[in-house]
Amino acid sequence: MSEQTMVVRFVGGPDDWRGRVMEVPVSDPSDPGTMLISDHVPWRPDDEDLDPRAVYTPDPPPADQRVWIFRGWFPSSRYDPPVDSYGK
């Protein structure tokens, strides 16, 4: 069985993902998105998760499902900058 893939563009988020275009696996086409490891995570105190993942998902249809938008960090922290502060 071959894995289904699609080419997506990442909008917003940390510098290492913002604006990138790449082919990604699609495990569940009804629930697209990903949580990516980033080298540009926001500061957090030592008692919180210091390696959060950058969360990207598309807007609901009829929006282009090949454009994945930064939604924030997982797990989130009260110290995380606002999502819209990351640019497009």
PDB file of N, CA, C and O in Angstrom:
ATOM      1  N   MET A   1       0.849  -1.170   0.000  1.00  0.00           N
ATOM      2  CA  MET A   1       0.000   0.000   0.000  1.00  0.00           C
ATOM      3  C   MET A   1       0.896   1.235   0.000  1.00  0.00           C
ATOM      4  O   MET A   1       1.776   1.355   0.853  1.00  0.00           O
ATOM      5  N   SER A   2       0.688   2.151  -0.940  1.00  0.00           N
ATOM      6  CA  SER A   2       1.491   3.366  -0.974  1.00  0.00           C
ATOM      7  C   SER A   2       0.828   4.452  -0.137  1.00  0.00           C
ATOM      8  O   SER A   2      -0.394   4.510  -0.004  1.00  0.00           O
ATOM      9  N   GLU A   3       1.660   5.293   0.412  1.00  0.00           N
ATOM     10  CA  GLU A   3       1.170   6.374   1.255  1.00  0.00           C
ATOM     11  C   GLU A   3       0.721   7.535   0.376  1.00  0.00           C
ATOM     12  O   GLU A   3       1.406   7.882  -0.586  1.00  0.00           O
ATOM     13  N   GLN A   4      -0.410   8.131   0.692  1.00  0.00           N
ATOM     14  CA  GLN A   4      -0.898   9.283  -0.042  1.00  0.00           C
ATOM     15  C   GLN A   4      -0.132  10.517   0.426  1.00  0.00           C
ATOM     16  O   GLN A   4       0.119  10.684   1.620  1.00  0.00           O
ATOM     17  N   THR A   5       0.238  11.377  -0.519  1.00  0.00           N
ATOM     18  CA  THR A   5       0.946  12.612  -0.186  1.00  0.00           C
ATOM     19  C   THR A   5       0.300  13.787  -0.903  1.00  0.00           C
ATOM     20  O   THR A   5      -0.475  13.617  -1.844  1.00  0.00           O
ATOM     21  N   MET A   6       0.638  14.985  -0.436  1.00  0.00           N
ATOM     22  CA  MET A   6       0.206  16.202  -1.111  1.00  0.00           C
ATOM     23  C   MET A   6       1.271  17.270  -0.896  1.00  0.00           C
ATOM     24  O   MET A   6       2.018  17.228   0.081  1.00  0.00           O
ATOM     25  N   VAL A   7       1.331  18.220  -1.809  1.00  0.00           N
ATOM     26  CA  VAL A   7       2.256  19.346  -1.687  1.00  0.00           C
ATOM     27  C   VAL A   7       1.505  20.486  -1.023  1.00  0.00           C
ATOM     28  O   VAL A   7       0.433  20.888  -1.474  1.00  0.00           O
ATOM     29  N   VAL A   8       2.092  21.009   0.073  1.00  0.00           N
ATOM     30  CA  VAL A   8       1.447  22.085   0.823  1.00  0.00           C
ATOM     31  C   VAL A   8       2.404  23.259   0.977  1.00  0.00           C
ATOM     32  O   VAL A   8       3.622  23.115   0.871  1.00  0.00           O
ATOM     33  N   ARG A   9       1.813  24.430   1.230  1.00  0.00           N
ATOM     34  CA  ARG A   9       2.588  25.641   1.539  1.00  0.00           C
ATOM     35  C   ARG A   9       2.248  26.041   2.962  1.00  0.00           C
ATOM     36  O   ARG A   9       1.077  26.127   3.332  1.00  0.00           O
ATOM     37  N   PHE A  10       3.295  26.288   3.768  1.00  0.00           N
ATOM     38  CA  PHE A  10       3.114  26.686   5.157  1.00  0.00           C
ATOM     39  C   PHE A  10       3.067  28.205   5.258  1.00  0.00           C
ATOM     40  O   PHE A  10       3.950  28.894   4.748  1.00  0.00           O
ATOM     41  N   VAL A  11       2.031  28.724   5.920  1.00  0.00           N
ATOM     42  CA  VAL A  11       1.825  30.161   6.056  1.00  0.00           C
ATOM     43  C   VAL A  11       1.960  30.540   7.525  1.00  0.00           C
ATOM     44  O   VAL A  11       1.345  29.919   8.393  1.00  0.00           O
ATOM     45  N   GLY A  12       2.765  31.560   7.800  1.00  0.00           N
ATOM     46  CA  GLY A  12       2.970  32.020   9.167  1.00  0.00           C
ATOM     47  C   GLY A  12       3.841  31.058   9.949  1.00  0.00           C
ATOM     48  O   GLY A  12       4.381  30.101   9.396  1.00  0.00           O
ATOM     49  N   GLY A  13       3.973  31.318  11.239  1.00  0.00           N
ATOM     50  CA  GLY A  13       4.735  30.428  12.101  1.00  0.00           C
ATOM     51  C   GLY A  13       6.208  30.762  12.181  1.00  0.00           C
ATOM     52  O   GLY A  13       6.647  31.823  11.737  1.00  0.00           O
ATOM     53  N   PRO A  14       6.970  29.834  12.759  1.00  0.00           N
ATOM     54  CA  PRO A  14       8.392  30.068  12.984  1.00  0.00           C
ATOM     55  C   PRO A  14       9.184  30.158  11.683  1.00  0.00           C
ATOM     56  O   PRO A  14       8.765  29.652  10.642  1.00  0.00           O
ATOM     57  N   ASP A  15      10.341  30.815  11.771  1.00  0.00           N
ATOM     58  CA  ASP A  15      11.169  31.081  10.586  1.00  0.00           C
ATOM     59  C   ASP A  15      11.539  29.844   9.785  1.00  0.00           C
ATOM     60  O   ASP A  15      11.667  29.925   8.564  1.00  0.00           O
ATOM     61  N   ASP A  16      11.715  28.704  10.437  1.00  0.00           N
ATOM     62  CA  ASP A  16      12.150  27.521   9.692  1.00  0.00           C
ATOM     63  C   ASP A  16      11.028  26.840   8.910  1.00  0.00           C
ATOM     64  O   ASP A  16      11.301  25.936   8.121  1.00  0.00           O
ATOM     65  N   TRP A  17       9.773  27.249   9.107  1.00  0.00           N
ATOM     66  CA  TRP A  17       8.655  26.655   8.361  1.00  0.00           C
ATOM     67  C   TRP A  17       7.871  27.670   7.534  1.00  0.00           C
ATOM     68  O   TRP A  17       7.310  27.309   6.499  1.00  0.00           O
ATOM     69  N   ARG A  18       7.819  28.921   7.962  1.00  0.00           N
ATOM     70  CA  ARG A  18       7.032  29.945   7.257  1.00  0.00           C
ATOM     71  C   ARG A  18       7.480  30.060   5.804  1.00  0.00           C
ATOM     72  O   ARG A  18       8.658  30.269   5.518  1.00  0.00           O
ATOM     73  N   GLY A  19       6.514  29.917   4.887  1.00  0.00           N
ATOM     74  CA  GLY A  19       6.783  30.072   3.457  1.00  0.00           C
ATOM     75  C   GLY A  19       7.310  28.833   2.757  1.00  0.00           C
ATOM     76  O   GLY A  19       7.459  28.844   1.535  1.00  0.00           O
ATOM     77  N   ARG A  20       7.595  27.780   3.479  1.00  0.00           N
ATOM     78  CA  ARG A  20       8.110  26.562   2.841  1.00  0.00           C
ATOM     79  C   ARG A  20       7.012  25.842   2.081  1.00  0.00           C
ATOM     80  O   ARG A  20       5.841  25.875   2.459  1.00  0.00           O
ATOM     81  N   VAL A  21       7.414  25.195   1.007  1.00  0.00           N
ATOM     82  CA  VAL A  21       6.530  24.333   0.222  1.00  0.00           C
ATOM     83  C   VAL A  21       7.168  22.958   0.235  1.00  0.00           C
ATOM     84  O   VAL A  21       8.350  22.807  -0.074  1.00  0.00           O
ATOM     85  N   MET A  22       6.372  21.949   0.597  1.00  0.00           N
ATOM     86  CA  MET A  22       6.927  20.602   0.640  1.00  0.00           C
ATOM     87  C   MET A  22       5.843  19.541   0.507  1.00  0.00           C
ATOM     88  O   MET A  22       4.660  19.804   0.723  1.00  0.00           O
ATOM     89  N   GLU A  23       6.270  18.358   0.154  1.00  0.00           N
ATOM     90  CA  GLU A  23       5.367  17.217   0.047  1.00  0.00           C
ATOM     91  C   GLU A  23       5.251  16.568   1.419  1.00  0.00           C
ATOM     92  O   GLU A  23       6.255  16.275   2.068  1.00  0.00           O
ATOM     93  N   VAL A  24       4.016  16.348   1.850  1.00  0.00           N
ATOM     94  CA  VAL A  24       3.772  15.763   3.168  1.00  0.00           C
ATOM     95  C   VAL A  24       2.855  14.550   3.035  1.00  0.00           C
ATOM     96  O   VAL A  24       2.026  14.491   2.128  1.00  0.00           O
ATOM     97  N   PRO A  25       3.006  13.580   3.940  1.00  0.00           N
ATOM     98  CA  PRO A  25       2.084  12.443   3.931  1.00  0.00           C
ATOM     99  C   PRO A  25       0.710  12.873   4.429  1.00  0.00           C
ATOM    100  O   PRO A  25       0.598  13.757   5.278  1.00  0.00           O
ATOM    101  N   VAL A  26      -0.320  12.252   3.903  1.00  0.00           N
ATOM    102  CA  VAL A  26      -1.688  12.519   4.341  1.00  0.00           C
ATOM    103  C   VAL A  26      -2.251  11.209   4.866  1.00  0.00           C
ATOM    104  O   VAL A  26      -2.628  10.324   4.098  1.00  0.00           O
ATOM    105  N   SER A  27      -2.300  11.101   6.193  1.00  0.00           N
ATOM    106  CA  SER A  27      -2.778   9.848   6.773  1.00  0.00           C
ATOM    107  C   SER A  27      -4.297   9.809   6.834  1.00  0.00           C
ATOM    108  O   SER A  27      -4.901   8.744   6.709  1.00  0.00           O
ATOM    109  N   ASP A  28      -4.917  10.977   7.027  1.00  0.00           N
ATOM    110  CA  ASP A  28      -6.374  11.057   7.097  1.00  0.00           C
ATOM    111  C   ASP A  28      -6.830  12.300   6.335  1.00  0.00           C
ATOM    112  O   ASP A  28      -6.824  13.395   6.896  1.00  0.00           O
ATOM    113  N   PRO A  29      -7.224  12.154   5.075  1.00  0.00           N
ATOM    114  CA  PRO A  29      -7.603  13.317   4.266  1.00  0.00           C
ATOM    115  C   PRO A  29      -8.729  14.154   4.865  1.00  0.00           C
ATOM    116  O   PRO A  29      -8.871  15.327   4.519  1.00  0.00           O
ATOM    117  N   SER A  30      -9.533  13.571   5.759  1.00  0.00           N
ATOM    118  CA  SER A  30     -10.610  14.342   6.366  1.00  0.00           C
ATOM    119  C   SER A  30     -10.119  15.197   7.542  1.00  0.00           C
ATOM    120  O   SER A  30     -10.873  16.013   8.072  1.00  0.00           O
ATOM    121  N   ASP A  31      -8.872  15.013   7.944  1.00  0.00           N
ATOM    122  CA  ASP A  31      -8.310  15.765   9.066  1.00  0.00           C
ATOM    123  C   ASP A  31      -6.863  16.145   8.759  1.00  0.00           C
ATOM    124  O   ASP A  31      -5.949  15.665   9.430  1.00  0.00           O
ATOM    125  N   PRO A  32      -6.635  17.009   7.748  1.00  0.00           N
ATOM    126  CA  PRO A  32      -5.269  17.348   7.354  1.00  0.00           C
ATOM    127  C   PRO A  32      -4.598  18.268   8.368  1.00  0.00           C
ATOM    128  O   PRO A  32      -5.265  18.997   9.104  1.00  0.00           O
ATOM    129  N   GLY A  33      -3.295  18.222   8.394  1.00  0.00           N
ATOM    130  CA  GLY A  33      -2.509  19.076   9.263  1.00  0.00           C
ATOM    131  C   GLY A  33      -1.312  18.332   9.803  1.00  0.00           C
ATOM    132  O   GLY A  33      -1.146  17.132   9.581  1.00  0.00           O
ATOM    133  N   THR A  34      -0.474  19.074  10.523  1.00  0.00           N
ATOM    134  CA  THR A  34       0.734  18.466  11.076  1.00  0.00           C
ATOM    135  C   THR A  34       1.224  19.263  12.268  1.00  0.00           C
ATOM    136  O   THR A  34       0.840  20.416  12.463  1.00  0.00           O
ATOM    137  N   MET A  35       2.072  18.639  13.059  1.00  0.00           N
ATOM    138  CA  MET A  35       2.771  19.299  14.162  1.00  0.00           C
ATOM    139  C   MET A  35       4.261  19.104  13.901  1.00  0.00           C
ATOM    140  O   MET A  35       4.766  17.981  13.927  1.00  0.00           O
ATOM    141  N   LEU A  36       4.961  20.216  13.648  1.00  0.00           N
ATOM    142  CA  LEU A  36       6.346  20.160  13.202  1.00  0.00           C
ATOM    143  C   LEU A  36       7.336  20.557  14.287  1.00  0.00           C
ATOM    144  O   LEU A  36       7.075  21.457  15.085  1.00  0.00           O
ATOM    145  N   ILE A  37       8.469  19.877  14.305  1.00  0.00           N
ATOM    146  CA  ILE A  37       9.581  20.255  15.179  1.00  0.00           C
ATOM    147  C   ILE A  37      10.193  21.522  14.600  1.00  0.00           C
ATOM    148  O   ILE A  37      10.365  21.639  13.387  1.00  0.00           O
ATOM    149  N   SER A  38      10.522  22.474  15.476  1.00  0.00           N
ATOM    150  CA  SER A  38      11.083  23.744  15.029  1.00  0.00           C
ATOM    151  C   SER A  38      12.336  24.078  15.837  1.00  0.00           C
ATOM    152  O   SER A  38      12.448  23.728  17.012  1.00  0.00           O
ATOM    153  N   ASP A  39      13.270  24.760  15.181  1.00  0.00           N
ATOM    154  CA  ASP A  39      14.450  25.274  15.868  1.00  0.00           C
ATOM    155  C   ASP A  39      14.192  26.672  16.429  1.00  0.00           C
ATOM    156  O   ASP A  39      15.089  27.276  17.018  1.00  0.00           O
ATOM    157  N   HIS A  40      12.978  27.190  16.252  1.00  0.00           N
ATOM    158  CA  HIS A  40      12.650  28.560  16.657  1.00  0.00           C
ATOM    159  C   HIS A  40      11.445  28.582  17.592  1.00  0.00           C
ATOM    160  O   HIS A  40      10.465  29.284  17.345  1.00  0.00           O
ATOM    161  N   VAL A  41      11.531  27.808  18.662  1.00  0.00           N
ATOM    162  CA  VAL A  41      10.417  27.759  19.618  1.00  0.00           C
ATOM    163  C   VAL A  41      10.463  28.980  20.532  1.00  0.00           C
ATOM    164  O   VAL A  41      11.539  29.517  20.793  1.00  0.00           O
ATOM    165  N   PRO A  42       9.303  29.422  21.018  1.00  0.00           N
ATOM    166  CA  PRO A  42       9.294  30.559  21.934  1.00  0.00           C
ATOM    167  C   PRO A  42       9.875  30.184  23.296  1.00  0.00           C
ATOM    168  O   PRO A  42       9.914  29.012  23.672  1.00  0.00           O
ATOM    169  N   TRP A  43      10.323  31.201  24.023  1.00  0.00           N
ATOM    170  CA  TRP A  43      10.861  30.984  25.368  1.00  0.00           C
ATOM    171  C   TRP A  43       9.762  30.444  26.277  1.00  0.00           C
ATOM    172  O   TRP A  43       8.600  30.841  26.188  1.00  0.00           O
ATOM    173  N   ARG A  44      10.163  29.536  27.144  1.00  0.00           N
ATOM    174  CA  ARG A  44       9.278  28.973  28.163  1.00  0.00           C
ATOM    175  C   ARG A  44      10.093  28.715  29.422  1.00  0.00           C
ATOM    176  O   ARG A  44      11.298  28.475  29.344  1.00  0.00           O
ATOM    177  N   PRO A  45       9.444  28.763  30.582  1.00  0.00           N
ATOM    178  CA  PRO A  45      10.171  28.424  31.811  1.00  0.00           C
ATOM    179  C   PRO A  45      10.530  26.932  31.827  1.00  0.00           C
ATOM    180  O   PRO A  45       9.908  26.124  31.137  1.00  0.00           O
ATOM    181  N   ASP A  46      11.521  26.594  32.609  1.00  0.00           N
ATOM    182  CA  ASP A  46      12.030  25.216  32.654  1.00  0.00           C
ATOM    183  C   ASP A  46      11.008  24.173  33.087  1.00  0.00           C
ATOM    184  O   ASP A  46      11.181  22.989  32.798  1.00  0.00           O
ATOM    185  N   ASP A  47       9.948  24.590  33.773  1.00  0.00           N
ATOM    186  CA  ASP A  47       8.964  23.608  34.229  1.00  0.00           C
ATOM    187  C   ASP A  47       7.876  23.323  33.187  1.00  0.00           C
ATOM    188  O   ASP A  47       6.924  22.596  33.471  1.00  0.00           O
ATOM    189  N   GLU A  48       8.015  23.897  31.974  1.00  0.00           N
ATOM    190  CA  GLU A  48       7.084  23.616  30.871  1.00  0.00           C
ATOM    191  C   GLU A  48       7.811  22.856  29.775  1.00  0.00           C
ATOM    192  O   GLU A  48       9.038  22.751  29.792  1.00  0.00           O
ATOM    193  N   ASP A  49       7.053  22.328  28.824  1.00  0.00           N
ATOM    194  CA  ASP A  49       7.626  21.629  27.678  1.00  0.00           C
ATOM    195  C   ASP A  49       8.482  22.619  26.886  1.00  0.00           C
ATOM    196  O   ASP A  49       7.974  23.628  26.396  1.00  0.00           O
ATOM    197  N   LEU A  50       9.763  22.333  26.763  1.00  0.00           N
ATOM    198  CA  LEU A  50      10.687  23.237  26.074  1.00  0.00           C
ATOM    199  C   LEU A  50      10.817  22.928  24.589  1.00  0.00           C
ATOM    200  O   LEU A  50      11.545  23.622  23.879  1.00  0.00           O
ATOM    201  N   ASP A  51      10.132  21.909  24.109  1.00  0.00           N
ATOM    202  CA  ASP A  51      10.178  21.523  22.700  1.00  0.00           C
ATOM    203  C   ASP A  51       8.773  21.392  22.118  1.00  0.00           C
ATOM    204  O   ASP A  51       8.410  20.321  21.632  1.00  0.00           O
ATOM    205  N   PRO A  52       7.973  22.467  22.158  1.00  0.00           N
ATOM    206  CA  PRO A  52       6.631  22.366  21.589  1.00  0.00           C
ATOM    207  C   PRO A  52       6.700  22.203  20.072  1.00  0.00           C
ATOM    208  O   PRO A  52       7.724  22.494  19.454  1.00  0.00           O
ATOM    209  N   ARG A  53       5.625  21.744  19.491  1.00  0.00           N
ATOM    210  CA  ARG A  53       5.535  21.551  18.043  1.00  0.00           C
ATOM    211  C   ARG A  53       4.726  22.686  17.427  1.00  0.00           C
ATOM    212  O   ARG A  53       3.766  23.175  18.022  1.00  0.00           O
ATOM    213  N   ALA A  54       5.129  23.096  16.227  1.00  0.00           N
ATOM    214  CA  ALA A  54       4.395  24.114  15.476  1.00  0.00           C
ATOM    215  C   ALA A  54       3.219  23.430  14.781  1.00  0.00           C
ATOM    216  O   ALA A  54       3.410  22.499  13.999  1.00  0.00           O
ATOM    217  N   VAL A  55       2.024  23.886  15.062  1.00  0.00           N
ATOM    218  CA  VAL A  55       0.805  23.268  14.539  1.00  0.00           C
ATOM    219  C   VAL A  55       0.350  24.010  13.277  1.00  0.00           C
ATOM    220  O   VAL A  55       0.186  25.230  13.286  1.00  0.00           O
ATOM    221  N   TYR A  56       0.150  23.254  12.192  1.00  0.00           N
ATOM    222  CA  TYR A  56      -0.331  23.793  10.924  1.00  0.00           C
ATOM    223  C   TYR A  56      -1.537  22.993  10.452  1.00  0.00           C
ATOM    224  O   TYR A  56      -1.506  21.763  10.436  1.00  0.00           O
ATOM    225  N   THR A  57      -2.594  23.691  10.068  1.00  0.00           N
ATOM    226  CA  THR A  57      -3.769  23.060   9.458  1.00  0.00           C
ATOM    227  C   THR A  57      -4.333  24.008   8.401  1.00  0.00           C
ATOM    228  O   THR A  57      -4.099  25.215   8.462  1.00  0.00           O
ATOM    229  N   PRO A  58      -5.075  23.466   7.436  1.00  0.00           N
ATOM    230  CA  PRO A  58      -5.738  24.349   6.468  1.00  0.00           C
ATOM    231  C   PRO A  58      -7.016  24.929   7.080  1.00  0.00           C
ATOM    232  O   PRO A  58      -7.553  24.405   8.056  1.00  0.00           O
ATOM    233  N   ASP A  59      -7.485  26.023   6.480  1.00  0.00           N
ATOM    234  CA  ASP A  59      -8.820  26.506   6.822  1.00  0.00           C
ATOM    235  C   ASP A  59      -9.819  25.480   6.304  1.00  0.00           C
ATOM    236  O   ASP A  59      -9.489  24.707   5.405  1.00  0.00           O
ATOM    237  N   PRO A  60     -11.027  25.454   6.847  1.00  0.00           N
ATOM    238  CA  PRO A  60     -12.034  24.493   6.374  1.00  0.00           C
ATOM    239  C   PRO A  60     -12.385  24.725   4.898  1.00  0.00           C
ATOM    240  O   PRO A  60     -12.274  25.848   4.406  1.00  0.00           O
ATOM    241  N   PRO A  61     -12.809  23.666   4.189  1.00  0.00           N
ATOM    242  CA  PRO A  61     -13.275  23.850   2.811  1.00  0.00           C
ATOM    243  C   PRO A  61     -14.401  24.869   2.789  1.00  0.00           C
ATOM    244  O   PRO A  61     -15.199  24.920   3.725  1.00  0.00           O
ATOM    245  N   PRO A  62     -14.481  25.657   1.773  1.00  0.00           N
ATOM    246  CA  PRO A  62     -13.874  25.502   0.454  1.00  0.00           C
ATOM    247  C   PRO A  62     -12.484  26.108   0.314  1.00  0.00           C
ATOM    248  O   PRO A  62     -12.001  26.246  -0.810  1.00  0.00           O
ATOM    249  N   ALA A  63     -11.817  26.479   1.415  1.00  0.00           N
ATOM    250  CA  ALA A  63     -10.456  27.017   1.336  1.00  0.00           C
ATOM    251  C   ALA A  63      -9.522  25.981   0.712  1.00  0.00           C
ATOM    252  O   ALA A  63      -9.774  24.778   0.780  1.00  0.00           O
ATOM    253  N   ASP A  64      -8.455  26.461   0.111  1.00  0.00           N
ATOM    254  CA  ASP A  64      -7.450  25.602  -0.515  1.00  0.00           C
ATOM    255  C   ASP A  64      -6.829  24.693   0.551  1.00  0.00           C
ATOM    256  O   ASP A  64      -6.197  25.184   1.486  1.00  0.00           O
ATOM    257  N   GLN A  65      -6.999  23.406   0.422  1.00  0.00           N
ATOM    258  CA  GLN A  65      -6.496  22.438   1.397  1.00  0.00           C
ATOM    259  C   GLN A  65      -4.995  22.201   1.270  1.00  0.00           C
ATOM    260  O   GLN A  65      -4.417  21.421   2.026  1.00  0.00           O
ATOM    261  N   ARG A  66      -4.372  22.877   0.313  1.00  0.00           N
ATOM    262  CA  ARG A  66      -2.913  22.781   0.151  1.00  0.00           C
ATOM    263  C   ARG A  66      -2.188  23.945   0.809  1.00  0.00           C
ATOM    264  O   ARG A  66      -0.966  24.048   0.701  1.00  0.00           O
ATOM    265  N   VAL A  67      -2.917  24.819   1.486  1.00  0.00           N
ATOM    266  CA  VAL A  67      -2.332  25.941   2.223  1.00  0.00           C
ATOM    267  C   VAL A  67      -2.577  25.690   3.699  1.00  0.00           C
ATOM    268  O   VAL A  67      -3.714  25.745   4.168  1.00  0.00           O
ATOM    269  N   TRP A  68      -1.491  25.412   4.438  1.00  0.00           N
ATOM    270  CA  TRP A  68      -1.602  25.099   5.856  1.00  0.00           C
ATOM    271  C   TRP A  68      -1.112  26.290   6.656  1.00  0.00           C
ATOM    272  O   TRP A  68      -0.013  26.794   6.424  1.00  0.00           O
ATOM    273  N   ILE A  69      -1.927  26.739   7.596  1.00  0.00           N
ATOM    274  CA  ILE A  69      -1.698  27.965   8.343  1.00  0.00           C
ATOM    275  C   ILE A  69      -1.263  27.644   9.768  1.00  0.00           C
ATOM    276  O   ILE A  69      -1.790  26.728  10.400  1.00  0.00           O
ATOM    277  N   PHE A  70      -0.290  28.413  10.264  1.00  0.00           N
ATOM    278  CA  PHE A  70       0.196  28.237  11.629  1.00  0.00           C
ATOM    279  C   PHE A  70      -0.915  28.571  12.607  1.00  0.00           C
ATOM    280  O   PHE A  70      -1.515  29.644  12.538  1.00  0.00           O
ATOM    281  N   ARG A  71      -1.191  27.631  13.535  1.00  0.00           N
ATOM    282  CA  ARG A  71      -2.269  27.795  14.518  1.00  0.00           C
ATOM    283  C   ARG A  71      -1.754  28.016  15.933  1.00  0.00           C
ATOM    284  O   ARG A  71      -2.523  28.374  16.825  1.00  0.00           O
ATOM    285  N   GLY A  72      -0.453  27.805  16.144  1.00  0.00           N
ATOM    286  CA  GLY A  72       0.120  27.970  17.479  1.00  0.00           C
ATOM    287  C   GLY A  72       1.023  26.804  17.811  1.00  0.00           C
ATOM    288  O   GLY A  72       1.456  26.063  16.928  1.00  0.00           O
ATOM    289  N   TRP A  73       1.303  26.647  19.092  1.00  0.00           N
ATOM    290  CA  TRP A  73       2.226  25.625  19.570  1.00  0.00           C
ATOM    291  C   TRP A  73       1.484  24.560  20.369  1.00  0.00           C
ATOM    292  O   TRP A  73       0.486  24.838  21.033  1.00  0.00           O
ATOM    293  N   PHE A  74       2.002  23.324  20.288  1.00  0.00           N
ATOM    294  CA  PHE A  74       1.453  22.240  21.088  1.00  0.00           C
ATOM    295  C   PHE A  74       2.593  21.565  21.840  1.00  0.00           C
ATOM    296  O   PHE A  74       3.561  21.123  21.221  1.00  0.00           O
ATOM    297  N   PRO A  75       2.496  21.480  23.142  1.00  0.00           N
ATOM    298  CA  PRO A  75       1.459  22.102  23.955  1.00  0.00           C
ATOM    299  C   PRO A  75       1.645  23.616  24.003  1.00  0.00           C
ATOM    300  O   PRO A  75       2.749  24.131  23.821  1.00  0.00           O
ATOM    301  N   SER A  76       0.550  24.306  24.250  1.00  0.00           N
ATOM    302  CA  SER A  76       0.610  25.765  24.312  1.00  0.00           C
ATOM    303  C   SER A  76       1.080  26.215  25.695  1.00  0.00           C
ATOM    304  O   SER A  76       1.086  25.445  26.655  1.00  0.00           O
ATOM    305  N   SER A  77       1.470  27.477  25.760  1.00  0.00           N
ATOM    306  CA  SER A  77       1.921  28.074  27.016  1.00  0.00           C
ATOM    307  C   SER A  77       1.401  29.500  27.087  1.00  0.00           C
ATOM    308  O   SER A  77       1.190  30.143  26.059  1.00  0.00           O
ATOM    309  N   ARG A  78       1.200  29.979  28.273  1.00  0.00           N
ATOM    310  CA  ARG A  78       0.769  31.372  28.415  1.00  0.00           C
ATOM    311  C   ARG A  78       1.865  32.335  27.975  1.00  0.00           C
ATOM    312  O   ARG A  78       1.599  33.522  27.790  1.00  0.00           O
ATOM    313  N   TYR A  79       3.093  31.849  27.804  1.00  0.00           N
ATOM    314  CA  TYR A  79       4.208  32.676  27.364  1.00  0.00           C
ATOM    315  C   TYR A  79       4.336  32.745  25.843  1.00  0.00           C
ATOM    316  O   TYR A  79       5.121  33.545  25.333  1.00  0.00           O
ATOM    317  N   ASP A  80       3.593  31.936  25.118  1.00  0.00           N
ATOM    318  CA  ASP A  80       3.685  31.938  23.655  1.00  0.00           C
ATOM    319  C   ASP A  80       3.228  33.282  23.087  1.00  0.00           C
ATOM    320  O   ASP A  80       2.224  33.832  23.537  1.00  0.00           O
ATOM    321  N   PRO A  81       3.959  33.816  22.099  1.00  0.00           N
ATOM    322  CA  PRO A  81       3.508  35.040  21.448  1.00  0.00           C
ATOM    323  C   PRO A  81       2.188  34.784  20.710  1.00  0.00           C
ATOM    324  O   PRO A  81       1.884  33.639  20.373  1.00  0.00           O
ATOM    325  N   PRO A  82       1.399  35.841  20.454  1.00  0.00           N
ATOM    326  CA  PRO A  82       0.168  35.661  19.687  1.00  0.00           C
ATOM    327  C   PRO A  82       0.474  35.067  18.305  1.00  0.00           C
ATOM    328  O   PRO A  82       1.496  35.390  17.699  1.00  0.00           O
ATOM    329  N   VAL A  83      -0.405  34.210  17.818  1.00  0.00           N
ATOM    330  CA  VAL A  83      -0.202  33.548  16.529  1.00  0.00           C
ATOM    331  C   VAL A  83       0.002  34.570  15.408  1.00  0.00           C
ATOM    332  O   VAL A  83       0.855  34.372  14.543  1.00  0.00           O
ATOM    333  N   ASP A  84      -0.772  35.660  15.413  1.00  0.00           N
ATOM    334  CA  ASP A  84      -0.653  36.640  14.321  1.00  0.00           C
ATOM    335  C   ASP A  84       0.635  37.461  14.380  1.00  0.00           C
ATOM    336  O   ASP A  84       0.890  38.251  13.471  1.00  0.00           O
ATOM    337  N   SER A  85       1.445  37.302  15.411  1.00  0.00           N
ATOM    338  CA  SER A  85       2.719  38.029  15.490  1.00  0.00           C
ATOM    339  C   SER A  85       3.819  37.375  14.640  1.00  0.00           C
ATOM    340  O   SER A  85       4.904  37.937  14.495  1.00  0.00           O
ATOM    341  N   TYR A  86       3.545  36.205  14.088  1.00  0.00           N
ATOM    342  CA  TYR A  86       4.536  35.477  13.311  1.00  0.00           C
ATOM    343  C   TYR A  86       4.576  35.878  11.844  1.00  0.00           C
ATOM    344  O   TYR A  86       5.470  35.424  11.130  1.00  0.00           O
ATOM    345  N   GLY A  87       3.675  36.688  11.365  1.00  0.00           N
ATOM    346  CA  GLY A  87       3.669  37.078   9.960  1.00  0.00           C
ATOM    347  C   GLY A  87       3.096  36.002   9.071  1.00  0.00           C
ATOM    348  O   GLY A  87       2.678  34.940   9.534  1.00  0.00           O
ATOM    349  N   LYS A  88       3.085  36.292   7.799  1.00  0.00           N
ATOM    350  CA  LYS A  88       2.496  35.376   6.813  1.00  0.00           C
ATOM    351  C   LYS A  88       3.540  34.842   5.865  1.00  0.00           C
ATOM    352  O   LYS A  88       3.220  34.057   4.972  1.00  0.00           O
TER     353      LYS A  88
END
